[in-house]
Amino acid sequence: MVLVIDPQIAGISGDMLLCGLVDIGAKKSKIVAGVKTSEKFLNHSIITKIDFKKTDKHGVNATSLVLKLDEHHHERKGTEILDCIVKTVQKIGLSDRAAKFAKDSIETLISAESKIHGVPKSSVHFHEAASIDTVIDIVGTAIALDDLKCFDHEIITMPVAVGNGTVSFSHGVVSNPAGAILEIFAKSGILIYGNDAKSELTTPTGACMLVNLASRCVQHYPLMKIDSTGYGAGQKNFEGFSNVLKIVLGEKSHLQSDVVSILETNVDDVSGEVLAHVIDKAMSSGAKDISIIPTMTKKGRPSHMISVICATKDVDRLANVLISETGTLGIRIRSSERFIVPRKIIQLKIKIQNKDFAIQCKTAGKSFKVEYDNIKKISEKLSLTFKQTEELIKAEVRKQLK
């Protein structure tokens, strides 16, 4: 199964994530009972009412959080919220993975605030996140994920809308997204983007939970059969779109998918030696694959088209390789989704002609492929042809993979 979190339009907040999980079937009574336990571990904070109800958000029937609190604290140390969350999840007996998610989420928020303000983590003070509703969002989401057994599924996210304009908070007015959001998403691999909404669409609590949940960020939905769809309502209303977080649970195809970048350039004045060097240099610089195709260009000149497949993060580095090594004056770049048969790399020990060798195999289902370098090295040691060596190795591998 796969859980897709879709914050492309309205972003994500803690209550939107929690409500979206309730909307696809997480037990409300279990969540309410669990988060009420947190009152014991956070002084002067009482939950006078908590419930979930259906609401209309610009034409979308979504679940929203109804919450009333009796508390008067406008500032708390981050460690107080952390301590409350840790004690609550221990008291209610969440799974180890759910407990880790809850603890990691609040620690991510504390770390972001620590870096932004230049203070030790132990000295971080929350203002907007000082309320018990931060605990409710994180602990409630952990309970919901546990109840739906989502920690047994792959969890992925779409790119995150963060809005536009400015944000007013305890330290004044800043441009949106605020520093905490940028710090939380830094190095997470999750893509963010602004839109025309003159408001904060993604909150720090929502962001810190997302980076600790999603295993990867995708730009297209995976190949999947839909089981259920949930909509978690945000507190604000907007004219042009529904302020909801969409969550989709389904059965994923055995094929994996991702998005790669493809770099292409045509060259008509490059020697075969240079092209061979480009292949080696591109592969050592992170290319997933490279093809060189003979073509004809203007004025009937023979040329070659160089096509490089790579991860988006490696585009700049590989573009520089093509420019510096070939002298090309232009590179075409496009994104492409691809399906991938799941595979794994295994290490095997084999014996050929009474000699022991260690090899590496790539396996996918019942098929396998031995690494080229392993075959080449063994063929040289045994003074056999590459083809003979490959057949001998394959025979040994088949015995072990039966």
C-alpha positions as CSV (number, residue, x, y, z in Angstrom):
1,M,0.0,0.0,0.0
2,V,1.0,3.6,-0.5
3,L,-0.2,6.8,1.2
4,V,0.1,9.9,-0.9
5,I,0.0,13.3,0.9
6,D,-1.0,16.0,-1.6
7,P,-0.4,19.6,-0.4
8,Q,0.0,21.0,-3.9
9,I,-2.9,23.5,-3.7
10,A,-3.5,24.4,0.0
11,G,-0.3,23.4,1.7
12,I,-0.2,21.5,4.9
13,S,-0.8,22.2,8.6
14,G,-0.9,19.9,11.6
15,D,-4.7,19.9,11.9
16,M,-5.1,19.4,8.2
17,L,-3.0,16.3,8.3
18,L,-4.8,15.0,11.3
19,C,-8.2,15.7,9.9
20,G,-7.3,14.1,6.5
21,L,-6.4,10.9,8.3
22,V,-9.6,10.9,10.2
23,D,-11.4,11.5,6.9
24,I,-10.0,8.2,5.5
25,G,-11.0,6.2,8.5
26,A,-8.8,6.8,11.6
27,K,-10.9,6.3,14.7
28,K,-11.9,9.6,16.3
29,S,-12.5,8.1,19.7
30,K,-9.0,6.7,19.9
31,I,-7.5,10.0,18.9
32,V,-9.6,12.1,21.3
33,A,-8.8,9.8,24.2
34,G,-5.1,9.8,23.4
35,V,-4.6,13.5,23.1
36,K,-6.7,14.2,26.2
37,T,-3.9,12.3,28.1
38,S,-1.5,15.1,27.2
39,E,-3.2,17.4,29.7
40,K,-1.5,15.6,32.5
41,F,1.9,16.5,31.2
42,L,1.4,20.2,30.3
43,N,0.6,22.6,33.1
44,H,-2.2,25.1,32.7
45,S,-3.6,23.7,29.5
46,I,-7.0,22.1,29.4
47,I,-8.8,20.7,26.4
48,T,-12.4,21.7,27.0
49,K,-13.7,20.4,23.7
50,I,-12.3,18.3,20.9
51,D,-14.2,16.8,18.0
52,F,-14.1,16.3,14.3
53,K,-16.9,17.4,12.0
54,K,-17.7,17.6,8.3
55,T,-17.5,21.0,6.7
56,D,-17.7,22.4,3.2
57,K,-14.5,24.0,1.9
58,H,-15.2,25.7,-1.4
59,G,-17.3,22.8,-2.6
60,V,-15.2,20.0,-1.1
61,N,-16.7,18.0,1.7
62,A,-13.9,17.7,4.3
63,T,-13.2,16.9,7.9
64,S,-12.3,19.7,10.3
65,L,-11.0,19.9,13.8
66,V,-13.3,21.4,16.5
67,L,-11.1,22.5,19.4
68,K,-11.6,24.7,22.5
69,L,-8.9,25.2,25.0
70,D,-8.5,26.7,28.4
71,E,-4.9,27.9,28.6
72,H,-3.2,31.2,29.2
73,H,0.4,30.5,28.2
74,H,1.7,32.5,25.3
75,E,5.3,31.2,25.5
76,R,6.8,27.9,26.5
77,K,10.2,26.3,26.1
78,G,10.4,23.8,23.2
79,T,11.6,21.2,25.7
80,E,8.3,21.5,27.6
81,I,6.4,20.6,24.5
82,L,8.9,17.8,23.7
83,D,8.6,16.4,27.2
84,C,4.8,16.4,27.0
85,I,4.8,14.6,23.7
86,V,7.2,11.9,24.8
87,K,5.4,11.2,28.0
88,T,2.0,11.2,26.3
89,V,3.0,8.6,23.6
90,Q,4.6,6.5,26.3
91,K,1.5,6.6,28.4
92,I,-0.9,5.7,25.6
93,G,1.3,2.9,24.3
94,L,1.9,3.9,20.7
95,S,4.1,1.7,18.5
96,D,7.8,2.4,18.4
97,R,7.5,3.9,14.9
98,A,4.7,6.1,15.9
99,A,6.5,7.3,19.0
100,K,9.6,8.0,17.0
101,F,7.7,10.0,14.4
102,A,6.1,12.1,17.2
103,K,9.4,12.7,18.9
104,D,11.3,13.4,15.7
105,S,8.6,15.9,14.5
106,I,8.9,18.2,17.5
107,E,12.7,17.9,17.6
108,T,12.7,19.0,13.9
109,L,10.8,22.1,14.9
110,I,13.1,22.8,17.9
111,S,16.2,22.4,15.7
112,A,14.8,24.8,13.1
113,E,14.0,27.5,15.6
114,S,17.5,26.9,17.3
115,K,19.3,27.5,14.0
116,I,17.2,30.5,13.0
117,H,17.6,32.3,16.3
118,G,21.1,31.2,17.0
119,V,20.4,29.7,20.4
120,P,20.9,26.2,21.9
121,K,18.0,23.8,21.5
122,S,17.5,23.8,25.2
123,S,16.9,27.5,25.1
124,V,14.4,27.6,22.3
125,H,11.1,29.2,23.2
126,F,7.9,28.6,21.3
127,H,5.3,31.3,20.8
128,E,2.9,30.3,18.1
129,A,3.7,26.6,18.8
130,A,3.5,27.0,22.6
131,S,-0.1,25.9,22.8
132,I,-1.2,22.3,23.6
133,D,-2.7,22.3,20.1
134,T,0.8,21.6,18.8
135,V,0.8,18.4,21.0
136,I,-2.7,17.6,19.7
137,D,-1.6,17.8,16.1
138,I,1.5,15.7,16.5
139,V,0.2,13.1,18.9
140,G,-3.2,12.9,17.3
141,T,-1.5,12.3,13.9
142,A,0.7,9.6,15.4
143,I,-2.3,7.9,16.8
144,A,-4.2,8.1,13.5
145,L,-1.2,6.8,11.5
146,D,-0.9,3.9,13.9
147,D,-4.6,3.1,13.8
148,L,-4.5,3.0,9.9
149,K,-1.3,1.0,10.0
150,C,0.3,3.6,7.7
151,F,3.8,3.0,9.1
152,D,3.6,-0.3,7.2
153,H,3.0,1.6,3.9
154,E,5.2,3.7,1.7
155,I,4.4,7.4,2.5
156,I,5.1,9.9,-0.3
157,T,4.4,13.6,-0.8
158,M,3.6,15.8,-3.7
159,P,5.3,19.3,-3.9
160,V,4.2,21.6,-1.1
161,A,2.4,25.0,-1.7
162,V,3.6,27.6,0.8
163,G,1.6,30.6,-0.3
164,N,2.8,34.1,-0.8
165,G,2.8,37.6,0.8
166,T,4.0,38.1,4.4
167,V,3.6,36.4,7.8
168,S,3.1,38.2,11.1
169,F,4.3,36.4,14.2
170,S,5.9,37.1,17.6
171,H,9.1,38.5,16.0
172,G,7.4,40.8,13.6
173,V,6.6,40.6,9.9
174,V,8.6,38.4,7.5
175,S,8.2,37.4,3.9
176,N,6.4,34.1,3.3
177,P,7.6,31.4,3.6
178,A,9.1,32.2,7.0
179,G,12.6,31.0,8.1
180,A,11.3,28.1,10.1
181,I,9.6,26.6,7.0
182,L,12.7,27.0,4.9
183,E,14.9,25.5,7.5
184,I,12.5,22.5,8.1
185,F,12.4,21.7,4.4
186,A,16.2,22.3,3.8
187,K,17.9,19.1,2.6
188,S,14.7,17.1,3.0
189,G,14.3,16.5,-0.7
190,I,10.7,17.8,-0.6
191,L,9.9,20.5,-3.2
192,I,8.1,23.7,-2.2
193,Y,6.7,26.5,-4.3
194,G,4.8,29.7,-3.9
195,N,1.5,30.7,-5.5
196,D,-1.0,33.6,-5.6
197,A,-2.4,33.0,-2.1
198,K,-1.5,36.0,0.0
199,S,-1.3,33.9,3.1
200,E,0.8,31.2,4.9
201,L,-0.4,27.9,3.5
202,T,2.1,25.6,5.2
203,T,2.7,25.9,8.9
204,P,5.9,24.8,10.8
205,T,4.0,22.0,12.6
206,G,2.7,20.6,9.3
207,A,6.1,20.9,7.7
208,C,8.0,19.2,10.5
209,M,5.5,16.3,10.4
210,L,5.7,16.0,6.7
211,V,9.5,15.8,6.5
212,N,9.4,13.0,9.1
213,L,6.7,11.0,7.3
214,A,7.4,11.2,3.6
215,S,10.1,8.9,2.2
216,R,10.3,10.9,-1.0
217,C,8.7,13.7,-3.0
218,V,7.1,13.0,-6.4
219,Q,5.8,15.4,-9.0
220,H,3.2,12.8,-10.4
221,Y,1.0,10.3,-8.6
222,P,2.4,6.8,-8.6
223,L,0.7,4.0,-10.6
224,M,-1.8,2.9,-8.0
225,K,-5.4,1.5,-7.4
226,I,-7.3,4.0,-5.2
227,D,-8.6,2.5,-1.9
228,S,-9.8,5.7,-0.1
229,T,-9.4,9.5,-0.3
230,G,-9.5,11.9,2.6
231,Y,-9.7,15.7,2.8
232,G,-8.4,17.6,5.9
233,A,-9.8,21.1,6.2
234,G,-7.7,24.1,7.2
235,Q,-9.1,26.9,9.3
236,K,-8.9,29.6,6.7
237,N,-11.2,30.1,3.7
238,F,-10.0,31.3,0.3
239,E,-11.8,32.5,-2.8
240,G,-10.0,30.6,-5.6
241,F,-9.5,27.2,-4.1
242,S,-10.5,24.7,-1.4
243,N,-8.3,24.9,1.7
244,V,-8.0,21.2,2.1
245,L,-5.1,18.7,2.3
246,K,-5.8,15.7,0.1
247,I,-4.7,12.3,1.3
248,V,-4.9,9.2,-0.9
249,L,-4.5,5.6,0.2
250,G,-4.2,2.9,-2.4
251,E,-2.5,-0.2,-3.6
252,K,0.7,0.6,-5.5
253,S,1.8,-1.2,-8.6
254,H,4.8,-3.4,-8.4
255,L,6.5,-0.9,-10.7
256,Q,8.2,2.0,-9.0
257,S,8.1,5.4,-10.5
258,D,10.2,8.5,-10.2
259,V,11.1,11.6,-12.2
260,V,14.4,12.1,-13.9
261,S,15.9,14.9,-16.0
262,I,17.2,14.4,-19.5
263,L,19.9,16.5,-20.9
264,E,20.5,16.5,-24.7
265,T,23.0,18.3,-27.0
266,N,24.1,17.9,-30.6
267,V,27.8,18.1,-31.5
268,D,29.3,17.9,-34.9
269,D,33.0,18.6,-34.2
270,V,33.9,16.2,-31.5
271,S,36.2,13.2,-31.9
272,G,35.4,9.6,-30.9
273,E,38.0,9.8,-28.1
274,V,36.3,12.9,-26.6
275,L,32.9,11.2,-26.8
276,A,34.3,8.1,-24.9
277,H,35.8,10.4,-22.3
278,V,32.4,12.2,-22.0
279,I,30.7,8.9,-21.2
280,D,33.2,8.1,-18.4
281,K,33.1,11.6,-17.0
282,A,29.3,11.8,-17.0
283,M,28.9,8.5,-15.3
284,S,31.4,9.3,-12.7
285,S,29.6,12.6,-12.1
286,G,26.3,11.0,-11.3
287,A,24.6,10.2,-14.6
288,K,22.1,7.3,-14.4
289,D,22.8,6.6,-18.1
290,I,24.2,8.2,-21.2
291,S,23.6,7.5,-24.9
292,I,25.4,8.8,-27.9
293,I,23.4,8.6,-31.2
294,P,24.8,9.3,-34.7
295,T,22.7,12.0,-36.4
296,M,22.7,14.3,-39.4
297,T,22.4,18.1,-38.8
298,K,22.2,21.2,-40.9
299,K,24.1,21.3,-44.2
300,G,24.2,17.5,-44.2
301,R,27.0,17.4,-41.5
302,P,27.3,14.1,-39.6
303,S,27.0,14.6,-35.9
304,H,26.2,13.0,-32.6
305,M,23.3,13.6,-30.1
306,I,24.5,13.1,-26.5
307,S,21.6,12.2,-24.2
308,V,22.2,12.1,-20.4
309,I,19.6,10.8,-17.9
310,C,20.1,12.0,-14.3
311,A,18.5,13.0,-11.1
312,T,17.2,16.6,-11.0
313,K,19.7,17.5,-8.3
314,D,22.6,16.6,-10.6
315,V,21.5,18.7,-13.6
316,D,23.9,21.6,-13.1
317,R,26.9,19.4,-12.5
318,L,26.2,17.3,-15.6
319,A,25.4,20.3,-17.8
320,N,28.8,21.7,-16.9
321,V,30.4,18.3,-17.8
322,L,28.8,18.5,-21.3
323,I,29.8,22.1,-21.8
324,S,33.4,21.8,-20.6
325,E,34.1,18.5,-22.3
326,T,32.4,19.0,-25.7
327,G,32.4,22.8,-26.1
328,T,28.6,22.7,-26.9
329,L,26.8,26.0,-26.9
330,G,23.4,24.7,-25.8
331,I,21.7,21.9,-23.9
332,R,18.1,20.9,-23.9
333,I,16.6,19.9,-20.6
334,R,13.3,18.2,-19.8
335,S,11.7,16.1,-17.1
336,S,10.4,12.7,-17.7
337,E,8.5,10.2,-15.4
338,R,9.7,6.6,-15.6
339,F,8.6,3.3,-14.2
340,I,11.2,1.1,-12.6
341,V,11.0,-2.6,-11.8
342,P,12.0,-3.0,-8.1
343,R,15.5,-4.3,-7.9
344,K,18.1,-4.9,-5.2
345,I,21.9,-5.4,-5.1
346,I,23.2,-8.6,-3.5
347,Q,26.7,-9.8,-2.7
348,L,27.6,-13.4,-3.5
349,K,30.6,-15.7,-3.0
350,I,31.2,-18.1,-5.9
351,K,33.8,-20.7,-6.8
352,I,35.1,-21.1,-10.4
353,Q,38.0,-23.5,-11.2
354,N,38.6,-24.0,-7.5
355,K,39.1,-20.3,-7.0
356,D,36.9,-18.1,-4.7
357,F,35.5,-14.8,-5.9
358,A,33.1,-12.2,-4.5
359,I,30.7,-10.7,-7.0
360,Q,27.8,-8.2,-7.0
361,C,24.5,-9.0,-8.7
362,K,21.5,-6.8,-9.5
363,T,18.3,-8.8,-9.1
364,A,14.7,-8.0,-10.2
365,G,12.2,-10.8,-9.6
366,K,13.7,-14.0,-10.9
367,S,16.1,-12.3,-13.2
368,F,19.6,-11.1,-12.3
369,K,22.6,-9.4,-13.9
370,V,26.2,-9.7,-12.7
371,E,28.2,-6.5,-12.6
372,Y,30.3,-6.0,-15.7
373,D,33.5,-5.1,-13.7
374,N,33.2,-8.4,-11.8
375,I,33.0,-10.5,-14.9
376,K,35.9,-8.6,-16.5
377,K,38.1,-9.0,-13.4
378,I,37.4,-12.7,-13.1
379,S,38.0,-13.3,-16.9
380,E,41.4,-11.8,-16.6
381,K,42.4,-13.8,-13.6
382,L,41.2,-17.1,-15.2
383,S,42.5,-16.2,-18.7
384,L,39.1,-16.9,-20.1
385,T,37.0,-14.9,-22.6
386,F,34.4,-12.5,-21.2
387,K,31.6,-14.6,-22.6
388,Q,33.0,-17.9,-21.1
389,T,33.4,-16.2,-17.8
390,E,29.9,-14.8,-17.8
391,E,28.4,-18.2,-18.5
392,L,30.3,-19.8,-15.6
393,I,29.4,-17.0,-13.2
394,K,25.7,-17.2,-14.2
395,A,25.6,-20.9,-13.6
396,E,27.0,-20.4,-10.1
397,V,24.6,-17.6,-9.3
398,R,21.6,-19.7,-10.5
399,K,22.5,-22.4,-8.0
400,Q,22.4,-19.9,-5.1
401,L,19.3,-18.1,-6.2
402,K,17.1,-21.2,-6.5
